[in-house]
């Protein structure tokens, strides 16, 4: 049995590929919606956030032979928990991650983390659109909300918990764009124009994360972009294509 960390469309495709190759697999996701998507394509799924101890117990109880981590490039805590748990259990850990891209442009500012992104945005002021999700919203609201000459537009998934978080943080309803992608360059462009965006904040999530469409629309409109680079984690066995993942699994799983 393979324990598989999922949650993105390419991760779902990889999980299906592994299952079709003849492996028994249990996928894990954080949200109910993601769980339904897994079930819809015939994959067994566990829904919920897993701590380090949860991973250890699950591996021991169900006798998993390997952990395949195909979680989002920015799901840093989940990856670290899975990596450590696999090491403690003495089973192989395999990381699949979307291929990273390189961005160099006068309108793009690369930063190392969310705090740094919020600091740079605070210095610029203007109309700032967040396309970084709800998880780190508090980091941005702490530095940007209610600041002079600054308006923050937050684009996020239309989930109840996201709306509750916005309310708790005092985020104005008129500045919330609750919608699910992926979006075309044209859609992004229309959204930027609608709000008069001067700075867009995004993450280096890879081509599968629709970063290109957000970025191209922003650059065409002359909008400044703050790009958060991926967390630097020493995964060990890391691959960016399905074939390499399967080949490595064949080598190490007997």
N, C-alpha and C positions, 0 to 999 in steps of 0.2 A: 504493500500500500504506500502511495506517495502523498505527502502532505503538501498542498499547493496553495500559496498565498496569491490571491487574485484581486480583482476589483476594477480592472480596465478592459477595454474591448480587445486589445491585443493579448492580454493575459488569458482572457476567456478562449480565444482562438488557440493559444498554446495548450491550454488545459485539454481542449478537445483533441488536439493533435496527439498529446501524450496518451489519452484514453484510447484513441483509435490505434495507437501503436501496441496496445495490449496491456497497459498498466492499469491497476486499480488506483483510483485517485479520489481524494477528498479535498475539495476546494474550500477556502475560507475567505469571507468578505466581511466588510464592516456594516453595510446597510441592507435593509430589507429589500430595497429595489434591486441592488446588485445581486442579492440572493435569488430573487425571482428570475433574473436574466440567466443565471447559472442553471437553475432548474428547468427553465424553458428549453435549453439546448441539451438537456439530459445529463447534467453533471450533478453529482452529490455535493452538498454544500453545508458548511457551518457558518452561521451568521452571528457576528459579534466581535468586539475588540478582544484580542488575546494578549495577556501579559506574558512576561518571561515564564512565570510559574505555570500559566495556562498551557503554553507550548510544551513545556517539559512534561506535564501530566498527560497531555494528549498523545505525545510521542510514546510515552511509556505504556499507556493504557491500550493504545490501538496498534502498537508494534509497527510504526512506520519505518520504512527502509531508507527514506531520503526526504529531504525538504527541498522543494523547488520554490524559490521566492521570485514571483513575477509581480510583486506589488508595485505601486506607483513609484517613480523615481524619487519623489519627495516624502514617501512613507517611511521616514528615517527610523522612527521608533520601532515599527513593526519589523523592519529588516534586521535591526540590531537584536531584537528579541529572538527572532527566528534563527539568526546566525549563532548566537550564544547557546540557544537551546539545542540545536543540532550538534554543536561541539560537545556540550555536556553529555548528550545521549550517545555520542560516538557514531553518529550516522552522517552521511554526506550532505552537504549544503550546496545547492546550485542556484546561482543568481541569473535570472534573465532580466535584462534592462534594455529599454528602447535605446537605439543608437543615439549618442550625444551629438549635438550640432554646435558649430562654432559661429558666433555672431560678432561681426566687427562693422560698426557704422557710427558716424559722428552723433547720430540721434539715439544711440543705444548706450546706456550706462550699465555695466555689469557689476553686480554686488554679490556678496557672499551669503547673505541671510536676510530674513524678513525685517529685522531690526534696522539693518543698514538701508534697506529699501525704503522704510518709513522715514528715516532720517533724511535721506536725499530728497524724497518727495516733499517733506516739510519745508525744506529750503527753497524748493521751486514754487510752492503754492499753486494757485490756479485750480483747474478742474481735473481731478485725479480719478481715473477709473481703475479699480482693483479687479483683476481677473484671476486672483490667486485662491479663490474659494473662501469658505467660512472658518476653517480651522484656526487660522492665524489672524482673524479679523480684529481681535482685541489689540494686537500689536500695532495695527494701523490706526485704529480709533483712538488709542491712547496718545498718539503723536499728532494726529491730523484732524480729528473731529473737533469742531467748534473753534478752529484756528482762523485768524483773520485772513481774508483773501484766498480762502481755501474751501473747496467743496469736494467731497468724496462720494463717488458713485461705486457701489459694490455689486458686482455681478456674481451670482452664485446659483447653486441648484435650488429649485423650488420645493424645498423640504420644510416640514413643520419645525424641526429643531433649528434650522438656519434662521427662520423668521423669529423664533423665540430668542435666539442669541442676539439678533439685531435689536430686538426690543429691549433686552436686558442691557445692552451696551449704549442704548439711547440713540440708535442709528435712525435717522429720519426715513419714514416710509417712502417718500418721494425720491429718495436716492438709492433705492434697492431695485435691482434688475434680477428678478427671480426667473431663471430660464435654463433649460438644459440644451447643451450643444450635441454634436459639433456644429460650428458655424462657418459659413463661407467668408471669404475676404469681403465680399459685397455687404453681407450682413453686419460684419464688424465695422465696416466703414460707415454704414448708415447709423449705427449705434453711437459711434464716436461723434458724428455730426449732430445727432439729436441732442446730445448733452454738451456739445462744445468742448470736448475733452482736449486738454493740453498735455497731460502726462498719462501714460498707460503703464501699469505694473503687471508683470507676468512672470512665469517660472519657465526655466529651460526644461520643459517636459518632453521634448522630442517631437518629431514630425507627427507621430500618432496622437499626440496631445493637442494637435491643431494650433501649435505656436506660430507656424508660418503664416497662417491666415490672419491671425491677430496682428502679427508684426508687419506684414506687407501692407495691410490697410493703414496702420499707424504711420508708417514711413511715407506712404503716398500722400498723406494729409499733413505731413510735417510735424507729427506728434512725437514728443519725446517718449522714449521707452526705458523703463527700469527693468532689467532682466536679472532675476534671482538665479544664481548658478546652483547646480545640483550639490547635495550634501556629499562630502568626501568620505566614503566608507570603503574600507579594505575588505571586499567581499571574498576574495580568493578565486573560486571558480565562477567566473562571470562571462556571460555570452549575450550577444545582441541579435541572434537569429535562431529560429526554431530547430534547424538541422543540427546546429552545434550542441544545443541542449540535449536533444535526443541521442546524439552520438556519445556524449559524455555519460548519459544515463546508462547506455548499453555497456559502457566500459566498467562502471563502478557498482552497478546493481545486479546482483546475481540471483 
